[in-house]
Amino acid sequence: MRIKLGRPDLDAYADRFDVPPSAEDFGVTFLGVSSLLFDDGDTAVLTDGFFSRPSLLRVALGRLAPDNARIDSALARLGLDHGGRRLAAVIPVHTHFDHVMDSATVALRTGALLAGGRSAASVGRGAGLADGRIHVVTPHEPMSLGAFTLTFVESEHCPPDRFPGTITEPVAPPARASAYRCGEAWSVFVEHASGRTALVQGSAGYRPGALDGHRADVVYLGVGQLGVQDEDYIRAYWAETVRAVGARRVVLVHWDDFFRPLDQPLRALPYAGDDLDVTMRVLARLAHQDRVALHLPTLWRREDPWAGLR
């Protein structure tokens, strides 16, 4: 079998980085991997909040801990540091290190709640977050935060899951990447009083029929490892997420090389771990077929994926 070297060229998809910028108080800011800041000017909610992004060598050979300088820099840039606007909750979509490792530290620094499954709660306790600042969610039970309503639906991680299982004991950093087992994977519905609806699908996994009956105009669709699946899987994933909720716009996340810090331009994951070219080819065809707008988000830019849909 021929091995593909290098990584996809993002310049080939330059026309896809066209999510409309936000012209209102409401905006969504992409922060790499599956970290997304939903903000209406009064209240903000953040998925994952992964800013440390340690190198591949560190992940493979060492122990991991939140990088306080990188976290503080990101929070300041977003206006979420002390004295900034209120971050109501940090929401890990599952508990691999590239999602949850910084979540509790972000909550500690901002006064936010850590909301997720029992595995996320274990990570929070290991970081010193008080139980009163940890909320273990109940699937399908709406959670209100300001004008936002969040609903968590149980999902699956994209195969292969390199660190499967739940986290039952506190994880105190520094810890090896393997300590951050997947835990509970979520499809998170975000609804705002303004009528905006979104699904955050942080991992390219799904449970057949799990999202039936739910609706979202916009899907932030995780595509990490999707490009190494067969086409039947990719088509089923689209059907069980985008098509199931009746979305009209899809914004792809979890395609960037998360071993590279956020002060450098984003690049795609290498072919050794994923193939964004395959993902884009198949999803572009499905989006065209279903008349769904397909985009890539721009790092740090407040965007309005509902523009033109309402």
C-alpha positions as a Python dict, from the first residue, in 0.01 Angstrom:
ca = {
    (1, 'M'): (0, 0, 0),
    (2, 'R'): (131, 343, -93),
    (3, 'I'): (184, 574, 206),
    (4, 'K'): (79, 936, 161),
    (5, 'L'): (334, 1183, 296),
    (6, 'G'): (292, 1545, 403),
    (7, 'R'): (-39, 1711, 478),
    (8, 'P'): (-331, 1868, 288),
    (9, 'D'): (-281, 2221, 159),
    (10, 'L'): (-539, 2454, 314),
    (11, 'D'): (-490, 2699, 26),
    (12, 'A'): (-688, 2451, -185),
    (13, 'Y'): (-991, 2534, 29),
    (14, 'A'): (-940, 2909, 62),
    (15, 'D'): (-1289, 2978, -75),
    (16, 'R'): (-1443, 2775, 209),
    (17, 'F'): (-1315, 3011, 481),
    (18, 'D'): (-1615, 3234, 423),
    (19, 'V'): (-1843, 3211, 725),
    (20, 'P'): (-2002, 3558, 746),
    (21, 'P'): (-1834, 3781, 1007),
    (22, 'S'): (-2053, 3888, 1296),
    (23, 'A'): (-2200, 4237, 1269),
    (24, 'E'): (-2398, 4206, 1594),
    (25, 'D'): (-2332, 4135, 1960),
    (26, 'F'): (-2388, 3765, 1892),
    (27, 'G'): (-2097, 3572, 1749),
    (28, 'V'): (-1920, 3237, 1740),
    (29, 'T'): (-1540, 3231, 1753),
    (30, 'F'): (-1340, 2927, 1640),
    (31, 'L'): (-1037, 2857, 1858),
    (32, 'G'): (-895, 2542, 1703),
    (33, 'V'): (-993, 2175, 1733),
    (34, 'S'): (-1351, 2180, 1873),
    (35, 'S'): (-1314, 2492, 2088),
    (36, 'L'): (-1593, 2736, 2008),
    (37, 'L'): (-1696, 3050, 2195),
    (38, 'F'): (-2068, 3134, 2170),
    (39, 'D'): (-2119, 3490, 2293),
    (40, 'D'): (-2421, 3721, 2290),
    (41, 'G'): (-2250, 4019, 2453),
    (42, 'D'): (-2384, 3935, 2799),
    (43, 'T'): (-2318, 3564, 2843),
    (44, 'A'): (-2067, 3333, 2679),
    (45, 'V'): (-2031, 2956, 2669),
    (46, 'L'): (-1717, 2777, 2553),
    (47, 'T'): (-1673, 2424, 2427),
    (48, 'D'): (-1345, 2260, 2535),
    (49, 'G'): (-1124, 2570, 2567),
    (50, 'F'): (-810, 2382, 2462),
    (51, 'F'): (-534, 2643, 2429),
    (52, 'S'): (-215, 2470, 2554),
    (53, 'R'): (-163, 2255, 2242),
    (54, 'P'): (157, 2073, 2353),
    (55, 'S'): (394, 1939, 2089),
    (56, 'L'): (364, 1587, 1950),
    (57, 'L'): (689, 1490, 2119),
    (58, 'R'): (559, 1608, 2457),
    (59, 'V'): (233, 1418, 2408),
    (60, 'A'): (410, 1100, 2302),
    (61, 'L'): (689, 1093, 2560),
    (62, 'G'): (604, 1319, 2850),
    (63, 'R'): (341, 1427, 3095),
    (64, 'L'): (94, 1700, 3010),
    (65, 'A'): (-21, 2002, 3206),
    (66, 'P'): (-212, 2316, 3111),
    (67, 'D'): (14, 2593, 2979),
    (68, 'N'): (-95, 2887, 3193),
    (69, 'A'): (74, 3147, 2973),
    (70, 'R'): (-103, 3024, 2659),
    (71, 'I'): (-436, 2999, 2839),
    (72, 'D'): (-406, 3350, 2985),
    (73, 'S'): (-309, 3492, 2646),
    (74, 'A'): (-613, 3335, 2479),
    (75, 'L'): (-854, 3448, 2751),
    (76, 'A'): (-720, 3804, 2733),
    (77, 'R'): (-756, 3811, 2356),
    (78, 'L'): (-1116, 3692, 2390),
    (79, 'G'): (-1195, 3940, 2667),
    (80, 'L'): (-1268, 3658, 2910),
    (81, 'D'): (-994, 3735, 3162),
    (82, 'H'): (-1072, 3891, 3498),
    (83, 'G'): (-1275, 4204, 3445),
    (84, 'G'): (-1396, 4089, 3103),
    (85, 'R'): (-1742, 3965, 3012),
    (86, 'R'): (-1887, 3663, 3186),
    (87, 'L'): (-1803, 3310, 3077),
    (88, 'A'): (-2091, 3103, 3211),
    (89, 'A'): (-1967, 2752, 3131),
    (90, 'V'): (-1689, 2545, 2979),
    (91, 'I'): (-1822, 2235, 2805),
    (92, 'P'): (-1586, 1950, 2709),
    (93, 'V'): (-1735, 1752, 2420),
    (94, 'H'): (-1541, 1449, 2549),
    (95, 'T'): (-1236, 1399, 2769),
    (96, 'H'): (-938, 1327, 2544),
    (97, 'F'): (-655, 1569, 2626),
    (98, 'D'): (-709, 1780, 2312),
    (99, 'H'): (-1054, 1869, 2440),
    (100, 'V'): (-1060, 1864, 2821),
    (101, 'M'): (-704, 1925, 2939),
    (102, 'D'): (-748, 2303, 2984),
    (103, 'S'): (-1120, 2309, 3061),
    (104, 'A'): (-1093, 2317, 3441),
    (105, 'T'): (-811, 2573, 3433),
    (106, 'V'): (-1024, 2799, 3213),
    (107, 'A'): (-1312, 2757, 3459),
    (108, 'L'): (-1085, 2838, 3752),
    (109, 'R'): (-954, 3154, 3584),
    (110, 'T'): (-1292, 3286, 3472),
    (111, 'G'): (-1535, 3172, 3740),
    (112, 'A'): (-1717, 2957, 3486),
    (113, 'L'): (-1897, 2631, 3551),
    (114, 'L'): (-1747, 2307, 3415),
    (115, 'A'): (-2038, 2117, 3256),
    (116, 'G'): (-2015, 1769, 3109),
    (117, 'G'): (-2013, 1402, 3197),
    (118, 'R'): (-1871, 1224, 3501),
    (119, 'S'): (-1534, 1191, 3329),
    (120, 'A'): (-1514, 1568, 3285),
    (121, 'A'): (-1605, 1605, 3653),
    (122, 'S'): (-1309, 1381, 3743),
    (123, 'V'): (-1076, 1604, 3542),
    (124, 'G'): (-1220, 1910, 3714),
    (125, 'R'): (-1163, 1766, 4060),
    (126, 'G'): (-806, 1671, 3970),
    (127, 'A'): (-740, 2033, 3876),
    (128, 'G'): (-876, 2161, 4208),
    (129, 'L'): (-1215, 2282, 4090),
    (130, 'A'): (-1470, 2282, 4373),
    (131, 'D'): (-1771, 2051, 4341),
    (132, 'G'): (-1999, 2355, 4338),
    (133, 'R'): (-1837, 2463, 4011),
    (134, 'I'): (-1885, 2123, 3845),
    (135, 'H'): (-2215, 2026, 3684),
    (136, 'V'): (-2270, 1667, 3570),
    (137, 'V'): (-2528, 1698, 3295),
    (138, 'T'): (-2830, 1476, 3242),
    (139, 'P'): (-2874, 1367, 2879),
    (140, 'H'): (-3167, 1540, 2702),
    (141, 'E'): (-3232, 1768, 3001),
    (142, 'P'): (-3202, 2136, 2894),
    (143, 'M'): (-2956, 2353, 3085),
    (144, 'S'): (-3015, 2730, 3091),
    (145, 'L'): (-2730, 2982, 3101),
    (146, 'G'): (-2842, 3338, 3042),
    (147, 'A'): (-3020, 3344, 2707),
    (148, 'F'): (-2859, 3013, 2608),
    (149, 'T'): (-3014, 2670, 2646),
    (150, 'L'): (-2784, 2369, 2613),
    (151, 'T'): (-2898, 2012, 2559),
    (152, 'F'): (-2656, 1719, 2573),
    (153, 'V'): (-2720, 1403, 2372),
    (154, 'E'): (-2501, 1095, 2413),
    (155, 'S'): (-2284, 1023, 2112),
    (156, 'E'): (-1972, 825, 2017),
    (157, 'H'): (-1610, 901, 1936),
    (158, 'C'): (-1489, 852, 1582),
    (159, 'P'): (-1303, 521, 1537),
    (160, 'P'): (-1037, 446, 1632),
    (161, 'D'): (-1060, 571, 1990),
    (162, 'R'): (-699, 550, 2108),
    (163, 'F'): (-787, 602, 2475),
    (164, 'P'): (-1133, 452, 2530),
    (165, 'G'): (-1317, 420, 2858),
    (166, 'T'): (-1433, 651, 3132),
    (167, 'I'): (-1235, 850, 3387),
    (168, 'T'): (-1338, 745, 3736),
    (169, 'E'): (-1067, 907, 3950),
    (170, 'P'): (-940, 1267, 3957),
    (171, 'V'): (-674, 1343, 3693),
    (172, 'A'): (-414, 1573, 3849),
    (173, 'P'): (-174, 1726, 3596),
    (174, 'P'): (91, 1665, 3492),
    (175, 'A'): (-46, 1340, 3352),
    (176, 'R'): (13, 1125, 3048),
    (177, 'A'): (-215, 1163, 2748),
    (178, 'S'): (-349, 813, 2815),
    (179, 'A'): (-496, 934, 3147),
    (180, 'Y'): (-741, 1145, 2947),
    (181, 'R'): (-970, 865, 2835),
    (182, 'C'): (-1257, 952, 2605),
    (183, 'G'): (-1530, 939, 2868),
    (184, 'E'): (-1875, 1051, 2763),
    (185, 'A'): (-1891, 1189, 2407),
    (186, 'W'): (-2162, 1447, 2345),
    (187, 'S'): (-2365, 1604, 2072),
    (188, 'V'): (-2438, 1947, 2219),
    (189, 'F'): (-2737, 2152, 2104),
    (190, 'V'): (-2703, 2526, 2159),
    (191, 'E'): (-3022, 2731, 2144),
    (192, 'H'): (-3041, 3106, 2200),
    (193, 'A'): (-3342, 3319, 2290),
    (194, 'S'): (-3288, 3507, 1962),
    (195, 'G'): (-3395, 3190, 1776),
    (196, 'R'): (-3047, 3079, 1672),
    (197, 'T'): (-2992, 2703, 1692),
    (198, 'A'): (-2674, 2502, 1650),
    (199, 'L'): (-2542, 2152, 1697),
    (200, 'V'): (-2180, 2108, 1808),
    (201, 'Q'): (-2063, 1762, 1703),
    (202, 'G'): (-1711, 1766, 1843),
    (203, 'S'): (-1606, 1420, 1729),
    (204, 'A'): (-1678, 1246, 1399),
    (205, 'G'): (-1873, 969, 1569),
    (206, 'Y'): (-2247, 912, 1597),
    (207, 'R'): (-2520, 694, 1741),
    (208, 'P'): (-2779, 589, 1483),
    (209, 'G'): (-3105, 771, 1541),
    (210, 'A'): (-2979, 962, 1847),
    (211, 'L'): (-3048, 1305, 1695),
    (212, 'D'): (-3384, 1224, 1538),
    (213, 'G'): (-3642, 1480, 1645),
    (214, 'H'): (-3384, 1750, 1717),
    (215, 'R'): (-3342, 2053, 1493),
    (216, 'A'): (-3052, 2293, 1431),
    (217, 'D'): (-2999, 2544, 1152),
    (218, 'V'): (-2619, 2529, 1188),
    (219, 'V'): (-2391, 2234, 1260),
    (220, 'Y'): (-2033, 2270, 1377),
    (221, 'L'): (-1924, 1932, 1246),
    (222, 'G'): (-1614, 1760, 1384),
    (223, 'V'): (-1414, 1587, 1112),
    (224, 'G'): (-1106, 1464, 1297),
    (225, 'Q'): (-1011, 1119, 1156),
    (226, 'L'): (-1310, 1129, 921),
    (227, 'G'): (-1083, 1127, 617),
    (228, 'V'): (-944, 782, 704),
    (229, 'Q'): (-1290, 624, 719),
    (230, 'D'): (-1451, 458, 418),
    (231, 'E'): (-1703, 657, 218),
    (232, 'D'): (-1999, 462, 354),
    (233, 'Y'): (-1906, 577, 706),
    (234, 'I'): (-1868, 940, 596),
    (235, 'R'): (-2207, 933, 425),
    (236, 'A'): (-2371, 774, 731),
    (237, 'Y'): (-2210, 1033, 958),
    (238, 'W'): (-2350, 1317, 747),
    (239, 'A'): (-2695, 1156, 745),
    (240, 'E'): (-2699, 1099, 1122),
    (241, 'T'): (-2590, 1455, 1204),
    (242, 'V'): (-2643, 1720, 937),
    (243, 'R'): (-2938, 1561, 760),
    (244, 'A'): (-3096, 1438, 1085),
    (245, 'V'): (-3126, 1789, 1230),
    (246, 'G'): (-3222, 1962, 905),
    (247, 'A'): (-2920, 2194, 903),
    (248, 'R'): (-2880, 2459, 636),
    (249, 'R'): (-2518, 2550, 707),
    (250, 'V'): (-2224, 2333, 817),
    (251, 'V'): (-1896, 2464, 958),
    (252, 'L'): (-1619, 2206, 984),
    (253, 'V'): (-1405, 2184, 1298),
    (254, 'H'): (-1137, 1951, 1438),
    (255, 'W'): (-934, 1946, 1116),
    (256, 'D'): (-633, 2147, 1238),
    (257, 'D'): (-298, 2018, 1363),
    (258, 'F'): (-347, 2060, 1739),
    (259, 'F'): (22, 2007, 1817),
    (260, 'R'): (89, 2353, 1673),
    (261, 'P'): (33, 2659, 1898),
    (262, 'L'): (-239, 2911, 1823),
    (263, 'D'): (10, 3196, 1767),
    (264, 'Q'): (110, 3024, 1441),
    (265, 'P'): (-109, 2984, 1132),
    (266, 'L'): (-330, 2678, 1141),
    (267, 'R'): (-245, 2382, 923),
    (268, 'A'): (-423, 2055, 853),
    (269, 'L'): (-342, 1733, 1032),
    (270, 'P'): (-85, 1526, 840),
    (271, 'Y'): (-193, 1242, 615),
    (272, 'A'): (-44, 1000, 869),
    (273, 'G'): (-339, 1076, 1099),
    (274, 'D'): (-617, 1203, 875),
    (275, 'D'): (-696, 1305, 518),
    (276, 'L'): (-882, 1635, 492),
    (277, 'D'): (-879, 1607, 113),
    (278, 'V'): (-1100, 1296, 128),
    (279, 'T'): (-1327, 1461, 384),
    (280, 'M'): (-1371, 1773, 172),
    (281, 'R'): (-1433, 1581, -147),
    (282, 'V'): (-1709, 1363, 1),
    (283, 'L'): (-1872, 1630, 218),
    (284, 'A'): (-1872, 1887, -63),
    (285, 'R'): (-2065, 1641, -276),
    (286, 'L'): (-2315, 1566, 3),
    (287, 'A'): (-2358, 1936, 83),
    (288, 'H'): (-2428, 2015, -282),
    (289, 'Q'): (-2677, 1731, -301),
    (290, 'D'): (-2863, 1850, 12),
    (291, 'R'): (-2829, 2221, -71),
    (292, 'V'): (-2636, 2286, 247),
    (293, 'A'): (-2370, 2559, 269),
    (294, 'L'): (-2031, 2409, 366),
    (295, 'H'): (-1762, 2622, 529),
    (296, 'L'): (-1436, 2627, 722),
    (297, 'P'): (-1409, 2874, 1013),
    (298, 'T'): (-1143, 3142, 1053),
    (299, 'L'): (-937, 3130, 1372),
    (300, 'W'): (-1010, 3410, 1625),
    (301, 'R'): (-1276, 3578, 1407),
    (302, 'R'): (-1624, 3639, 1550),
    (303, 'E'): (-1856, 3489, 1291),
    (304, 'D'): (-2231, 3469, 1237),
    (305, 'P'): (-2315, 3136, 1071),
    (306, 'W'): (-2686, 3226, 1085),
    (307, 'A'): (-2642, 3529, 857),
    (308, 'G'): (-2865, 3490, 554),
    (309, 'L'): (-3054, 3197, 706),
    (310, 'R'): (-3315, 3390, 907),
}
